[in-house]
Amino acid sequence: MPGQILVIDPVAVNRIVLRSRVTVSCYRVVQAGGPEEAFDRVAETRPDLILLGPGLEAGAACRLARDLAGAPASRGIPLLILTGAFDPAMLRAALLAGAEDALESGAQSAFLLARIRSLLRQRGIFDELAARNLAPGQPGLAEPAAAFLPRARIALVTARPGKGRAWAAALRPLLPHRLDLLDAQAALSRPPGSPEPDLFVIEDTPDQPDDSLRVLAELRSRRDSRGAPAILVGGARHRPGNAEARMAMALDIGAGAVMRHGFDPQELRLRAETLLARKRDDDRLRAHVELGLREALRDPLTGVHNRRYAVPQLERIAERAGRSGQPFALMMIDLDRFKAVNDGHGHAVGDAVLVETARRLADMIGKQDLLARFGGEEFLIAMPETRPDRVRFAAGRLRRAIAERPVAAGAVSLGITVSIGIAMADPADFRAPPGAGASEAADHGRAALQALLEQADRALYGAKAAGRNQVTFGSAA
C-alpha cells in the first residue's frame, strides 16, 4: 500500500503544489494548515512521513519539527522540511530540531521523491523488525533513543588521502568516534574478521574509475556491510544539472543521507549521529527479534530444544541418511511415574525434576546429536550416522545417569528413572521413489519419519511394560 504523507503549510497553494508533486508516485496525502491542525491530523491518520512546506517561516518550521519529534503520537515519524534558498544554518537547525532533512522547495521532483522513498524505506526496516519482535513488551523497545551513544567506527572513503585527512581533522573535535581513512578499494576489500564500520561517509567521485555510486551499491549488497548506513558527500565536480540526479540515485541505491552541497563538518556531525542512533535502535531490535526466534525454538522450562525445532531437524537428518546411506537412531525417553511426583510433591518439584533430567541428558549426548523436549515428560534424542551397538551403549549410559543419582529439589531428594525406546532408521526408507518430484519426495520422507517415530513410541511402551527403567529396541509394524 502506498505511504501516507502529511503536508503542513499555512499557504493553500503550497499544499496543492506539494500534493501534486508527491501524488505522481501514488502517495496518499493529508493536509494541515498549521501546527494545531497538524497534531490533530497526526492523531487521526498516523502518517508515514511529515512534510513541512515552504510557507512556514524557518524558525517556526524548526519549532514545529521539534514539537512533532518529541510528541508521543508523532515520535519516530520521518520529518522533512522544504525551505526557500539553501541556507547551511537553516539546514543544521532543522537537523538539530529532529528533521531528517531540509531541502530547497525548488529541488527537482525526482530528488524529492527519492528522499521520501529513502526515509520511508528506513522507517519500514524498523517497523518490520518491530512487527517480527516476539517479545514486544521487553523494556526499552518503545522508549525514545538515549542521548548517549557508544563510540562507533566511521569509515571516511575518499579518492585522495589528503581529502580524508582534511575531513578527519575537521571532524575529530566534533565526533567522539573512531575515524578510519579508506579509499574505494580498501573499503571494498577489508580483511576477513576486521572490525566493520558502523557508518560509511563516501566522497562522491563522478569522474573516478572507482565511482562512488558503484562503491555504495557494493557495500549495500554485502552481508557484512549492508547494515551500516552511508552518507554520500557531493562536491563541485558534477556536470551542470547532474548533481541532484546522482544524489537521487544514491538514495535509491541505499544511502541513508546525502550532502548535496559538499562537505560541512557540522552538518556531517548531525547526520552521522542521527544515522548511528538509528542503526543502534535497529541493531537492538534485531537482536531482540533473533533472541525471540531462538527462544521460540527452545523449551522455556528446561532450555533444550522443543518439538517445533526438532521436527524439521529430524527431516534434515533423515534426508541426509537417505543420500549417504548411513543409518540414524531415535530414542524416546520418558520419566517413569512422573505423575506421582507432581501429585505427591507439587508441580514445582516436578519442574525441578524435568530441568535436572534435561541437564543430565544434555551432558551425556554428542555434539552432533539432537535433544528436544517432545512432550510433557518425554524427551527425544536423535543420533545421526550411528550403529545399533553404539545406540544401545549410549542409551544405557543415559538411563544410568538418571537412575544412579537422586534428584534434589529443595528439601526433597527423589530417585528418578527413565524408560527408553529406540528405533533404528533404514536409510533406504528415506530415499525418494524413482522419478519422484520434489514435493512427492518430501511427502515420502515425512511419512517414513512419522513411521519411525511411531516405532520408537512402541519401543518406549515396551520398556514401560517390561518394568520401567529399561531400554528397548523397536521393530517396524
C-alpha positions as CSV (number, residue, x, y, z in Angstrom):
1,M,0.0,0.0,0.0
2,P,1.4,3.5,-0.9
3,G,2.6,5.5,2.1
4,Q,0.6,8.4,3.6
5,I,2.2,11.8,3.8
6,L,1.0,14.7,6.0
7,V,1.7,18.1,4.3
8,I,1.8,21.0,6.6
9,D,1.8,24.6,5.2
10,P,-0.2,27.7,6.0
11,V,-0.4,28.6,2.3
12,A,-3.1,26.6,0.4
13,V,-1.3,27.0,-2.9
14,N,1.8,25.4,-1.5
15,R,-0.2,22.5,-0.2
16,I,-1.7,21.9,-3.6
17,V,1.6,22.1,-5.3
18,L,3.2,19.7,-2.9
19,R,0.3,17.3,-3.2
20,S,0.7,17.2,-7.0
21,R,4.4,16.6,-6.7
22,V,4.1,13.6,-4.4
23,T,0.9,12.0,-5.7
24,V,2.7,11.3,-9.0
25,S,4.1,8.4,-7.0
26,C,0.7,7.4,-5.7
27,Y,1.3,8.6,-2.2
28,R,-1.8,9.4,-0.2
29,V,-1.7,13.0,1.0
30,V,-3.3,14.5,4.1
31,Q,-3.1,18.3,4.6
32,A,-2.9,20.6,7.6
33,G,-2.7,24.4,7.5
34,G,-0.8,24.9,10.8
35,P,0.6,23.4,14.0
36,E,-2.7,22.9,15.8
37,E,-4.4,21.2,12.9
38,A,-1.1,19.2,12.3
39,F,-1.3,17.4,15.7
40,D,-5.0,16.6,15.1
41,R,-4.1,15.1,11.7
42,V,-1.2,13.1,13.2
43,A,-3.6,11.6,15.8
44,E,-6.3,10.8,13.2
45,T,-4.2,9.4,10.4
46,R,-0.8,8.3,11.8
47,P,1.1,9.3,8.6
48,D,4.2,7.6,7.3
49,L,6.0,10.9,6.7
50,I,5.5,14.5,7.6
51,L,6.4,17.2,5.1
52,L,6.7,20.8,6.3
53,G,6.1,23.2,3.4
54,P,8.0,26.4,2.4
55,G,5.1,28.6,3.7
56,L,6.4,28.1,7.2
57,E,9.0,30.6,8.4
58,A,12.3,28.9,9.1
59,G,12.1,29.4,12.9
60,A,8.5,28.2,13.0
61,A,9.3,25.2,10.9
62,C,12.1,24.2,13.3
63,R,10.0,24.7,16.4
64,L,7.2,22.6,14.9
65,A,9.7,19.9,13.9
66,R,11.0,19.8,17.4
67,D,7.5,19.6,18.9
68,L,6.5,16.8,16.4
69,A,9.6,14.9,17.1
70,G,9.0,15.0,20.8
71,A,5.3,14.3,20.8
72,P,4.3,10.6,21.6
73,A,1.8,10.4,18.7
74,S,4.4,11.5,16.1
75,R,7.7,10.4,17.6
76,G,9.6,8.3,15.1
77,I,7.7,9.5,12.0
78,P,10.3,10.8,9.5
79,L,10.0,14.6,9.0
80,L,11.2,16.6,6.0
81,I,11.3,20.4,5.8
82,L,11.1,22.3,2.5
83,T,12.7,25.8,2.5
84,G,13.4,28.6,0.1
85,A,17.0,29.0,-0.9
86,F,19.7,26.8,0.5
87,D,20.9,28.0,3.9
88,P,23.5,26.0,5.8
89,A,22.5,27.4,9.1
90,M,18.8,26.6,8.5
91,L,19.8,23.0,7.5
92,R,21.8,22.5,10.7
93,A,18.9,23.9,12.8
94,A,16.4,21.6,11.1
95,L,18.6,18.6,11.7
96,L,19.1,19.6,15.3
97,A,15.3,20.0,15.7
98,G,14.7,16.4,14.7
99,A,14.0,16.8,11.0
100,E,15.6,14.1,8.7
101,D,16.5,16.8,6.1
102,A,15.8,20.3,4.8
103,L,15.5,20.7,1.1
104,E,15.0,23.7,-1.1
105,S,11.5,23.8,-2.4
106,G,12.9,24.2,-5.9
107,A,14.7,20.8,-5.7
108,Q,14.0,18.5,-8.6
109,S,10.9,16.4,-8.0
110,A,13.0,13.3,-8.8
111,F,15.3,14.1,-5.9
112,L,12.4,15.0,-3.5
113,L,10.7,11.7,-4.3
114,A,14.0,9.8,-3.9
115,R,14.5,11.4,-0.4
116,I,10.9,10.4,0.5
117,R,11.5,6.8,-0.6
118,S,14.7,6.7,1.3
119,L,13.1,7.9,4.6
120,L,10.1,5.5,4.2
121,R,12.4,2.6,3.5
122,Q,14.5,3.3,6.6
123,R,11.4,3.6,8.7
124,G,10.0,0.5,7.1
125,I,13.0,-1.5,8.2
126,F,12.4,-0.6,11.9
127,D,8.7,-1.2,11.6
128,E,9.2,-4.6,10.1
129,L,11.6,-5.6,12.8
130,A,9.2,-4.4,15.4
131,A,6.4,-6.4,13.8
132,R,8.6,-9.5,14.0
133,N,9.6,-9.0,17.6
134,L,8.3,-11.9,19.6
135,A,8.7,-10.1,22.9
136,P,7.3,-6.6,22.3
137,G,6.9,-6.0,26.0
138,Q,10.6,-6.1,26.7
139,P,11.9,-2.8,28.2
140,G,13.4,-0.2,26.1
141,L,11.8,-1.0,22.7
142,A,9.2,1.7,22.9
143,E,11.4,4.2,24.7
144,P,13.0,7.2,22.9
145,A,16.6,6.9,22.0
146,A,19.1,7.7,24.7
147,A,21.2,10.8,24.3
148,F,24.4,8.8,24.9
149,L,25.8,6.8,22.0
150,P,28.7,4.3,22.4
151,R,31.9,5.0,20.5
152,A,31.4,4.0,16.9
153,R,33.7,3.3,13.9
154,I,33.2,5.7,10.9
155,A,34.9,5.0,7.6
156,L,35.8,8.1,5.6
157,V,36.1,6.9,1.9
158,T,37.8,9.4,-0.3
159,A,39.6,9.4,-3.6
160,R,42.7,11.0,-2.3
161,P,44.4,10.5,1.2
162,G,44.7,14.3,1.6
163,K,41.0,14.8,1.4
164,G,40.4,12.1,4.0
165,R,42.9,13.6,6.4
166,A,41.3,17.0,6.0
167,W,37.9,15.6,6.7
168,A,39.2,13.7,9.8
169,A,40.9,16.8,11.1
170,A,37.7,18.8,10.9
171,L,35.5,16.0,12.4
172,R,37.7,14.9,15.3
173,P,36.8,17.9,17.6
174,L,33.1,17.3,16.8
175,L,32.7,13.5,16.9
176,P,33.8,11.1,19.7
177,H,34.0,8.2,17.3
178,R,36.9,6.4,15.7
179,L,37.6,7.6,12.1
180,D,39.2,5.2,9.6
181,L,40.6,6.7,6.4
182,L,40.0,4.4,3.3
183,D,40.0,4.6,-0.4
184,A,37.4,2.8,-2.5
185,Q,39.5,-0.3,-3.0
186,A,40.2,-0.6,0.8
187,A,36.5,-0.1,1.6
188,L,35.5,-3.0,-0.6
189,S,38.4,-5.4,0.3
190,R,38.6,-5.3,4.1
191,P,40.4,-8.4,5.5
192,P,38.1,-11.1,6.9
193,G,37.5,-10.7,10.6
194,S,38.4,-7.0,10.6
195,P,36.1,-4.7,12.6
196,E,33.1,-3.5,10.5
197,P,32.4,0.3,10.2
198,D,29.2,1.5,11.8
199,L,28.9,4.3,9.2
200,F,30.4,5.0,5.8
201,V,31.0,8.6,4.7
202,I,31.7,8.4,0.9
203,E,33.1,11.2,-1.2
204,D,31.1,11.4,-4.5
205,T,33.6,10.9,-7.4
206,P,31.7,11.1,-10.7
207,D,35.0,11.4,-12.6
208,Q,36.8,8.5,-11.0
209,P,37.1,4.8,-12.2
210,D,36.1,3.7,-8.7
211,D,32.8,5.6,-8.9
212,S,31.2,6.3,-5.6
213,L,27.8,5.0,-6.6
214,R,29.4,1.6,-7.5
215,V,31.1,1.6,-4.1
216,L,27.9,2.4,-2.4
217,A,26.0,-0.3,-4.3
218,E,28.6,-2.9,-3.4
219,L,28.6,-2.0,0.2
220,R,24.8,-2.2,0.4
221,S,24.8,-5.6,-1.3
222,R,27.2,-7.3,1.0
223,R,26.1,-9.1,4.2
224,D,28.9,-7.7,6.4
225,S,28.3,-4.1,5.4
226,R,24.7,-3.7,4.4
227,G,23.6,-2.9,8.0
228,A,25.9,0.1,8.2
229,P,24.3,3.3,6.9
230,A,26.2,5.5,4.4
231,I,26.3,9.2,3.7
232,L,27.3,10.4,0.2
233,V,29.1,13.8,0.2
234,G,28.7,15.8,-3.0
235,G,31.2,18.2,-4.5
236,A,31.9,20.7,-7.2
237,R,32.9,18.3,-9.9
238,H,29.5,17.4,-11.2
239,R,28.3,18.4,-14.7
240,P,25.6,21.1,-14.5
241,G,22.2,19.6,-13.6
242,N,23.8,16.2,-12.8
243,A,24.3,16.6,-9.1
244,E,20.7,16.1,-8.0
245,A,20.3,13.1,-10.3
246,R,23.4,11.4,-8.8
247,M,22.2,12.2,-5.3
248,A,18.7,10.8,-6.1
249,M,20.4,7.6,-7.5
250,A,22.5,7.3,-4.3
251,L,19.4,7.5,-2.1
252,D,17.6,4.8,-4.2
253,I,20.7,2.6,-4.0
254,G,20.5,2.8,-0.3
255,A,22.4,5.9,1.1
256,G,21.0,6.9,4.4
257,A,21.6,10.6,3.6
258,V,23.3,12.8,1.1
259,M,25.1,16.1,1.4
260,R,24.4,17.8,-2.0
261,H,26.4,21.0,-1.2
262,G,29.7,19.4,-0.2
263,F,31.5,18.6,3.0
264,D,30.3,20.6,6.1
265,P,31.7,19.1,9.4
266,Q,28.8,20.5,11.4
267,E,26.2,19.1,9.1
268,L,28.0,15.8,8.8
269,R,28.2,15.5,12.6
270,L,24.4,15.9,12.9
271,R,23.7,13.4,10.1
272,A,26.2,10.9,11.5
273,E,24.7,11.0,15.0
274,T,21.2,10.5,13.6
275,L,22.1,7.6,11.4
276,L,24.2,6.0,14.2
277,A,21.3,6.3,16.6
278,R,19.0,4.7,14.1
279,K,21.5,1.9,13.5
280,R,21.8,1.3,17.2
281,D,18.0,1.1,17.5
282,D,17.7,-1.3,14.5
283,D,20.5,-3.5,15.9
284,R,18.9,-3.6,19.3
285,L,15.6,-4.5,17.9
286,R,17.1,-7.1,15.5
287,A,18.9,-8.7,18.5
288,H,15.5,-8.9,20.3
289,V,14.0,-10.5,17.2
290,E,16.8,-13.0,16.9
291,L,16.5,-13.8,20.7
292,G,12.8,-14.2,20.3
293,L,13.3,-16.6,17.4
294,R,15.8,-18.7,19.4
295,E,13.6,-18.8,22.4
296,A,10.6,-19.8,20.3
297,L,12.6,-22.9,19.4
298,R,13.5,-23.8,22.9
299,D,11.5,-25.3,25.8
300,P,11.2,-22.4,28.3
301,L,11.4,-24.7,31.3
302,T,14.4,-26.9,30.5
303,G,16.2,-24.8,28.0
304,V,16.6,-27.7,25.5
305,H,15.1,-27.5,22.0
306,N,11.3,-28.0,21.6
307,R,9.2,-30.1,19.2
308,R,8.9,-27.1,16.8
309,Y,12.7,-27.1,16.3
310,A,13.1,-30.9,16.4
311,V,10.8,-31.9,13.7
312,P,12.5,-30.0,10.8
313,Q,15.9,-31.1,12.1
314,L,14.7,-34.7,12.1
315,E,13.6,-34.2,8.5
316,R,17.1,-33.0,7.6
317,I,18.8,-35.8,9.4
318,A,16.5,-38.3,7.6
319,E,17.2,-36.6,4.2
320,R,21.0,-36.8,4.7
321,A,20.6,-40.5,5.7
322,G,18.8,-41.3,2.5
323,R,21.6,-39.6,0.5
324,S,24.5,-41.0,2.4
325,G,23.2,-44.5,3.2
326,Q,24.3,-44.0,6.9
327,P,21.6,-45.1,9.4
328,F,20.5,-43.0,12.3
329,A,18.6,-43.7,15.5
330,L,15.8,-42.1,17.5
331,M,15.4,-42.5,21.3
332,M,12.1,-41.7,23.0
333,I,12.8,-41.1,26.7
334,D,10.0,-40.9,29.3
335,L,10.2,-40.3,33.0
336,D,8.8,-43.2,35.0
337,R,5.8,-42.5,37.3
338,F,6.2,-38.7,36.8
339,K,2.5,-38.1,37.6
340,A,3.2,-39.4,41.1
341,V,6.0,-36.8,41.5
342,N,3.6,-34.0,40.6
343,D,0.7,-35.3,42.7
344,G,2.9,-36.1,45.7
345,H,5.3,-33.2,45.8
346,G,3.7,-30.5,43.7
347,H,4.5,-29.1,40.2
348,A,7.5,-27.0,41.4
349,V,9.3,-30.2,42.4
350,G,8.1,-31.8,39.1
351,D,9.6,-28.9,37.2
352,A,12.9,-29.2,39.0
353,V,13.0,-32.9,38.1
354,L,12.4,-32.1,34.4
355,V,15.1,-29.4,34.4
356,E,17.7,-31.8,36.1
357,T,16.8,-34.6,33.7
358,A,17.3,-32.4,30.7
359,R,20.6,-31.2,32.1
360,R,21.9,-34.7,32.6
361,L,20.7,-35.8,29.1
362,A,22.4,-32.8,27.5
363,D,25.7,-33.5,29.3
364,M,25.7,-37.1,28.0
365,I,25.0,-36.7,24.3
366,G,27.4,-35.9,21.5
367,K,27.8,-32.6,19.7
368,Q,26.1,-34.0,16.6
369,D,23.2,-35.4,18.4
370,L,19.8,-33.7,18.8
371,L,18.0,-33.4,22.1
372,A,14.5,-32.0,22.4
373,R,11.6,-32.0,24.9
374,F,9.0,-33.7,22.8
375,G,6.0,-33.7,25.2
376,G,5.2,-33.2,28.9
377,E,7.8,-35.6,30.5
378,E,9.0,-37.1,27.2
379,F,12.4,-36.3,25.6
380,L,13.7,-37.2,22.2
381,I,17.3,-37.8,21.1
382,A,18.4,-38.3,17.5
383,M,21.8,-39.8,16.8
384,P,22.9,-39.4,13.1
385,E,25.3,-41.8,11.4
386,T,25.4,-44.5,14.1
387,R,25.1,-48.2,14.6
388,P,22.8,-50.3,16.9
389,D,25.6,-51.3,19.3
390,R,26.5,-47.6,19.8
391,V,22.9,-46.6,20.4
392,R,22.4,-49.4,22.9
393,F,25.6,-48.3,24.8
394,A,24.6,-44.6,24.7
395,A,21.0,-45.4,25.9
396,G,22.4,-47.5,28.8
397,R,24.6,-44.6,29.9
398,L,21.7,-42.2,29.7
399,R,19.5,-44.5,31.8
400,R,22.1,-44.9,34.4
401,A,22.9,-41.2,34.5
402,I,19.3,-40.6,35.6
403,A,18.8,-43.6,37.9
404,E,22.0,-43.7,39.9
405,R,21.9,-40.3,41.4
406,P,18.8,-38.8,43.2
407,V,17.4,-35.5,42.0
408,A,17.5,-32.8,44.7
409,A,14.5,-30.4,44.6
410,G,14.6,-28.1,47.5
411,A,14.3,-30.2,50.7
412,V,13.2,-33.2,48.7
413,S,15.6,-35.8,47.2
414,L,13.9,-38.2,44.7
415,G,15.0,-41.3,42.9
416,I,14.1,-40.9,39.3
417,T,14.2,-43.4,36.5
418,V,13.5,-43.3,32.7
419,S,12.3,-45.7,30.1
420,I,13.9,-45.5,26.7
421,G,12.5,-46.8,23.4
422,I,14.9,-46.9,20.4
423,A,14.1,-47.1,16.6
424,M,16.9,-47.6,14.1
425,A,16.3,-45.9,10.7
426,D,17.0,-47.8,7.5
427,P,18.4,-45.2,5.0
428,A,16.6,-47.0,2.2
429,D,13.3,-45.9,3.7
430,F,14.2,-42.3,3.2
431,R,15.2,-42.5,-0.5
432,A,12.7,-40.9,-2.8
433,P,11.0,-43.3,-5.2
434,P,12.5,-43.2,-8.8
435,G,11.1,-40.3,-10.8
436,A,9.6,-38.6,-7.7
437,G,9.3,-34.8,-7.8
438,A,10.5,-32.6,-5.0
439,S,7.1,-32.4,-3.4
440,E,6.5,-36.1,-3.7
441,A,10.0,-36.8,-2.3
442,A,9.3,-34.6,0.7
443,D,6.0,-36.3,1.4
444,H,7.7,-39.7,1.2
445,G,10.4,-38.6,3.7
446,R,7.8,-37.2,6.2
447,A,5.8,-40.4,6.1
448,A,8.8,-42.5,6.7
449,L,9.9,-40.3,9.6
450,Q,6.4,-40.5,11.1
451,A,6.6,-44.3,10.9
452,L,10.0,-44.2,12.6
453,L,8.7,-42.0,15.5
454,E,5.8,-44.4,15.9
455,Q,8.2,-47.3,16.1
456,A,10.2,-45.5,18.8
457,D,7.0,-44.9,20.7
458,R,6.1,-48.6,20.6
459,A,9.5,-49.4,21.9
460,L,9.0,-47.0,24.7
461,Y,5.7,-48.6,25.6
462,G,7.6,-51.9,25.6
463,A,10.2,-50.6,28.0
464,K,7.3,-49.5,30.3
465,A,5.7,-52.9,30.1
466,A,8.9,-54.6,30.9
467,G,9.0,-53.0,34.3
468,R,10.3,-49.4,33.6
469,N,13.9,-48.2,33.9
470,Q,14.6,-50.3,30.7
471,V,16.0,-49.8,27.2
472,T,14.0,-51.5,24.4
473,F,14.6,-51.6,20.6
474,G,11.6,-51.3,18.4
475,S,10.7,-53.0,15.2
476,A,8.7,-51.9,12.2
477,A,5.0,-52.5,12.4
